[in-house]
Amino acid sequence: MAGMFPPLSHPLWYLPVVLLGACVGSFLNVVIYRVPRDMSVNEPKRSFCPRCEYPIPMYLNLPVISWLMLRGKCANCGGRIAFRYFGVELLTAVLFGVVWCLFGGVAPAVTPLLMLLMALLVAITFIDAEHLVIPLSMTWAGSLAGLAAAAVWPRLPMLAWGVVPERVDGLIQSGLGWVIGFFGLWAMVLFGKLAFGRRRLNFPEQADWRLREPESEEETLSLVIGDEEVSWWDMFYRKSDRLIIEASRLRVDGEEVETGTLVIRETEVELPDGRSLKIEELKALDGRAERVVIPREAMGMGDVHLMGMVGAFFGWSAVLFSLFSACVFAILAALIGRIGFGIRLPFGPFIALGALSWLFGGWMLWQAYLEMLGLGW
């Protein structure tokens, strides 16, 4: 029976692996679109055009091929289908192929779990890039998969060590990697909140400010002060965040009210006279300010959970490598994209890129670096 199939190292296996990756990528497009919108990935069962909501028939829902045949347009309404749909399917297919190339013949038992990791990283990357959020259900599932991978192939969380560990050693390193990844980055987040969690603006000549209503579904409520505009969700990440305005003039719905310290939360406003008003009930809020304290956050808890997942798969040394690599990739992206300081940049995609760099050869660079320092295992 075994002779009926070629060995796992045979190039013939790349075809089913890549096709599987493309099919998984097609499902990931559903996940990427629906999960951040609190929609079920099972209902409706068939994919639909995001513009006209036309259910896409099976023969027009072939991974990679259909997007090319239809030239990125819906067959029903002719609306544009984003390149992201094609890109996710192709990227997932390529990642599955690379994983099989590197580990299919060496550790076939752990390869499906590494493919699961690829799928999770792709979904997390595109969700975080578009919505600035990382679903914790994905990172928890990935962390459990990392522990399972360490049990199946104990060498995975110890790639740079150059040893063949026992199963218990792999599990210990996987658990330690999760702890260092999660709590290490969490400590950095807490330090960042203390050091950079508030942006203080002083206006010696005072400045006009107002809350600006969104003009389209793509926009959000924002604070306009002087020549600067700050999105609502760039200020309010946590329930405890507060926007503080020392107002020398204050108008509520066009009427002058008592001036002083104005405290704005995500859903309500505390006026200097002690009254509290719901944001949704206000028609207008504006005035002049002497000082403003704007809340901000450099990194969210989703990144913390994601780093824990990376540690569970690859151990604590991969956490250090991936975090350093992610910072380098983020800086390069900011420079290339000319993204200014103070603009929130999703960090999840760069953590994912750092983890892929480790898996696809970065661990050898780490090993060579330690040997150069005389610290090899």
N, C-alpha and C positions, 0 to 999 in steps of 0.2 A: 504493500500500500504506500509505503514511504517513497518507493521509487517512482511513483506516478507523478510526483511533484519535483521541480528542480530545487536545489539547495537555496536556502534563504539569501545567500550572497549573489544569486543569479540576477542579472539585470531585468529579467522578465517580471520580477516582483514589483518593479517600480511602477508599472502601468496600473495595477489595481490600487497600489498605495496612493498614487497621485490622483486617480479618479475618486478614491475615498475622500481625500483631502478636499477636492473641489466640491463634492456633495456636502461635506461637513461645513465648508465655507458658505454654501448656499443657506444652510440652516442658521449659521452664525449671522447672516444678514437679517434674518427674522429676529434673532435675539437682540442684535444691536438696535434695531428699529423699535421693537416692542417693549423690552424690559425697562428702559428709562421712562417710558410712557405708561407704566403700570398696566400693560396689556398682557394677556395670556399668550404664550408661545404656541399653544395648542388650539386656541379658538380665535379667529377662524382657522381651520386646518390648512387651507390653501393660502399661498402668498397672494398679495394684492398690490395693485399700483398705488403708491402713496398719494398720487394726485387725484385720480378718479375712483379709486378703490375697486377697480375691476378685478375679479378673481382671475389669476393667471392660470391658464390651462397647463396641464402637465407637459405637453409638447412644446410649449413656449417657456418652460422653466428649467431648461437644461443648463447646468452650471457652466459658466464661462462662455459657452457657445451661443446661448440665446442672446446675451447682451451684444455680442459681436454681430450676430445675424440681424438684429433689430436696430443696430447702430445706436444703442443707448436710448431707445425711445419705447414708450408703451404702445403695444399693438392696437389698443382700443382707442385711446385719446390722443396719442402722438406726443404726450408730455415727455420731458426729459427724465431718464432714469440715471441717477447719479453714478459717476464712474466708480464710486466707492463699492457698489454692489459687485462689479466685475473685479475690482482690486482685491476685495476680501476673499473671493473664491479662488483667484489665482494665487494670492499670497499663502492661503491655507494649504493649497495643493503643493506649493513649493516647499513650505516648511515641513509638511508630512514626508515629502521626498527626501529632504536633507536629513531628517531624523532617522529615516529608514537606512539611508546611506551610511550614517555614522554608527548606528546602534542595532540595526536589524540583524546583522550577522553576528555581532558581538554579544548582545544581550536582548534577544527577541522577546523575552518575557516582560521586560520593562518598557519596551517600545510603545505599546498602546497607551501606557500612562504618560509617556512623554508626548505622544500625539494629543492626548487630552490637555496637557499643559499648553501645547501650541494653540489649541482652540481657545482655551481660556485667555491666553495672552492677547490673541487677536481680538476677541470680543471686548476685553477690558480696554485695550488700546483705543479702539474706535469709539466706544461709549464715553470714555474719559475725554477724548479729544473733542467730542461734540457737545457733551453735557457737563463736563467737569465733575463727574461723579463716577465712583467705582462701586459696582454692586458687591456688597459684602458676602452675599450668598455664593458668588463665584470664587472669592478668595478663600472662604472657609472650605468649599469643596476642593479647591486646589491644594490647600494645606493637608487635608486628609489624604488626597491622592499622593502628595509628596511623601507622607509617612508610609503609605502602601508601596510606593516605588522603592524606598529605602529597604523595606522588608524583602521585596522581590530581588533587588540588585543592590546589596549593601555598598558597593563601590560608588554609586551615584553621588551621595553627599560627601564623598571623599576622593573625588577625581584627581585633585592636585596632590594627594598624599603619596601616590606611588606605591600603595600597599593593597593587598587583597584582604579586606576586613571580614570579620564574622557578622552575621545578621544583627546581633545585638549592638555591635559597634556602629553599624549603619543607622539603626534606629536611634541610638543615642545622639549621633551627629545630626540627624534629621531634626530631632526634637530641640537640640541645642541651637541649630540654625534658625528654627522658627522663633525661639525665645530671643535670640540676639537680633534677628531681623525685625521682629515686632517691637520689642521694648527698646531696642537701640534707636530705631527711627522715631518711636513715640517720644523718647527723651529729647530728641532733636526738635520735634514739633513743639513740645512744651517750652523748651528754651527759646525757640523762635517766636512763640506767642509772647513770652516775657520781654524779649529784646526788641521785636519788630511788630508786635501785635497792634500798635496804634500809630497812626500818622497824624502829626500835629501841624496845623497850618495857622500862622499868625498874620493878621492883616492890619498894619498900622493905620492905614487909611480906610479901613473897613471894605467889605466886598459884598456885592449883591449875590443872593442865592435864592434858589427855588427848587421845589420838587417838580420834575417834568414827567408828565404822563406819557406812556408809550404810544407811538403813532402807528404801530403795526404789531402783528402777532410775534414777530421776531425780536422786538425790542422789549425792554423791561422798564419799570419805574426807575428814575435816576435822580441824583443830586447834581444840580448845576450851580457851580460857585465860581464867580469870575469867568475865566476862559476855560475852565475845566469841567468835565462831566464824568461822574462816577456811577456805574451801574449798581442797582440795588443789590444784586447777588454778588457783587465784588466787595460789598461791605458787610453783608449779613450771612455768615456761615454757620453760626451757632445761635441758640436762643438767647445767650447772655450778651451778644454783641450789642453795642450802643453807639449811635452817632450823636455826638454832643456838640451843640452850637451855642456859643456865647453871642446872643442876639442883641444888637443895639436897636433893631427895629424888627417887628414881627407882625405878620398879617395871616389870619386864618380865614379862608374863604373870602378874601378881600377886605376884611375888617381888622383894624388895628387892635392888638391886645397887649397885655403887660409884657415888657421885655425882661431878659435875664437868661438863665440857662435852660435851653431847650434840649430835651432828651428824646431821640427817635429810635425806636426799636423796629424789628422786622414788620410788625403788624399794628403798632400803635405809637402815639406821640404823647409825651408828657410835657405840658405847657408850664412856663414859669409860675403861673398862678395856681398850680396844683391839679389842674384838670387833665384827664386822660381822654384822648380821642382815637378812634379806630382809623387807620390809614385809608381803608376802603370807603369810609364815610366822608372823607375830606374832598372838597372840590379844588382847593388850591392852598398852598402853604409856601410863603416866601418871606423875604426880609433882607436885613443887612447884618453882617457878622464881623466880630472882632477876632474871634478864635474858633477853630473847628478841630475836633478830634474824630478822625475817621478810622473805624475798625478795619483790620485787614488780617489776612492769614496767608502764610507762604505755602503751607502744605496741609492737606486734609487727612483724616483718619483712614480713608480708603487706601492711600499710599502706604500707610503703616501696615495694614492688613496684607497688602500686596507684597511688601518686603518680607513679611512673615512667611507667605506662601513660597517665595523664592528660596528662603532659608530652609524650609521644610524639604524642598526638592534637592538642593545642592549644598547645604551645610553653611556654616558660619563664614568660611572663607569666601564663598560666592556672594554673601551679603555685602562684605567689604568691597569686593571687586565690582559688583553690580551697582552699588550706590555711587562709587567713584565714577564709573563709566556713565551712569545716568546723568550725573552732574556735568560731565564733559559734553555729552550729547545735547543736554539742555542748553548749555552756554553756546555751543555751535549753532543750534537751531535759532536761538535768540539773535545771534549776530547775523546769520544768513537772512532771517526774516525781518531784521531790523525792529525787533520787539523791544520797546523801551522798558526801563525799570518801573515797577509799580503795576505793570500789566500782568494779570494772572495767567500763568502758563501751565497746562496740565502736565503733571510730573509722571503719571502712570505710564504713558507710552515710553518714556525714557528708561524707567525701571525695567519695563518689559524688554526693551532693546539691550539694556545692560545684562539681563539674565540670558538672553539669546547669545550675546557675545561670549558669556562664560561657557555656555553649553557647547557652542560651535568652535571652541578653540581657546577661549580666554583663559581657561584653567591651566593650559600649558604655559601661557605667558606668566601667570601667577607663580607657577611652579619654577620656571626659569628665573624669575625675579628673586624668589626666596633662596634658590641655590646660589645665585650671584652674591647674595648677602651672607651666605654661609648659614642660612637658616632652613635648609631643605629638610624634609621629613626623613 
